[in-house]
């Protein structure tokens, strides 16, 4: 519909010209506002979409972390190395890997296992470092101040550290005193029993050549 002002009278300065300009201004302003609101709404939508996408990514990451809880890593192969070392005498790296996966849900590749076995000295030293503080505490209590006790049988170690040789009553009292006065020894003894003497004597003796140089250097610092 026409604005009511003939085209020929729309001269600059006329009422119709001013009215038409004002009308165009209002129309343009409305269009600008529409565009601006649309842009804002678009940005908000993009931010919401981005936020939802990142949340989705985060949830998938957590889900994956749970399924890969026992994924292979250097720490795992080091912790299991003494047992892998012993098992490798009768099983291939691939068979060990398959057993861990199928029976224990632990993912440790045959390549990782083979590498650890090929670097036996490095692997044994890495494992020993995990118990080294406790091993040092026990070594300082021995008469020889050495680590030879690590290569005793479990029964022999227990006999020497139980204080049973002191007699039933005296041994019981001595253990009580030791628990009160040397709690660090009690803690160290627990670690050594659990993590070192759980390894078979034959395997520990086979580990000795790989550890000997390291242990000698450590003993010199006691």
Residue pairs with C-beta under 8 A, 6 or more apart in sequence:
3 16
3 19
3 20
3 23
4 16
5 14
5 16
5 17
5 19
5 20
9 16
10 16
10 17
10 20
11 17
68 107
70 76
70 104
70 105
70 106
70 107
71 107
72 106
72 107
72 108
72 109
72 112
76 106
76 108
77 84
77 108
77 112
77 113
77 116
77 123
78 116
78 123
78 126
78 127
78 130
79 127
79 130
80 108
81 116
81 123
81 124
81 126
81 127
82 124
82 127
82 199
82 203
82 204
82 207
83 199
84 96
84 113
84 116
84 117
85 117
85 120
85 123
85 124
85 203
85 206
85 207
86 199
86 200
86 202
86 203
87 96
88 96
88 113
88 117
91 99
92 110
93 110
93 111
93 113
93 114
93 117
94 110
96 108
96 110
96 113
97 108
97 109
97 110
97 113
100 106
100 107
100 108
101 107
101 108
116 123
117 123
120 210
121 210
124 207
124 210
124 211
125 210
125 211
125 214
128 135
128 211
128 214
128 215
130 195
131 191
131 192
131 195
131 196
132 218
133 188
134 187
134 188
134 189
134 191
134 192
135 147
135 150
135 188
135 192
135 196
136 218
136 222
137 184
137 185
137 187
137 188
138 149
138 161
138 185
138 188
138 189
138 192
139 145
139 146
139 147
139 149
139 219
139 222
140 222
141 182
141 185
142 148
142 149
145 219
145 222
146 215
146 219
146 222
147 215
147 218
147 219
149 157
149 160
150 196
150 204
150 215
151 201
151 204
151 205
151 208
152 160
153 201
154 193
154 197
154 201
157 197
158 193
159 165
161 189
162 171
162 175
163 170
163 171
163 174
163 175
163 178
164 171
165 171
166 174
178 185
178 186
179 186
196 204
199 207
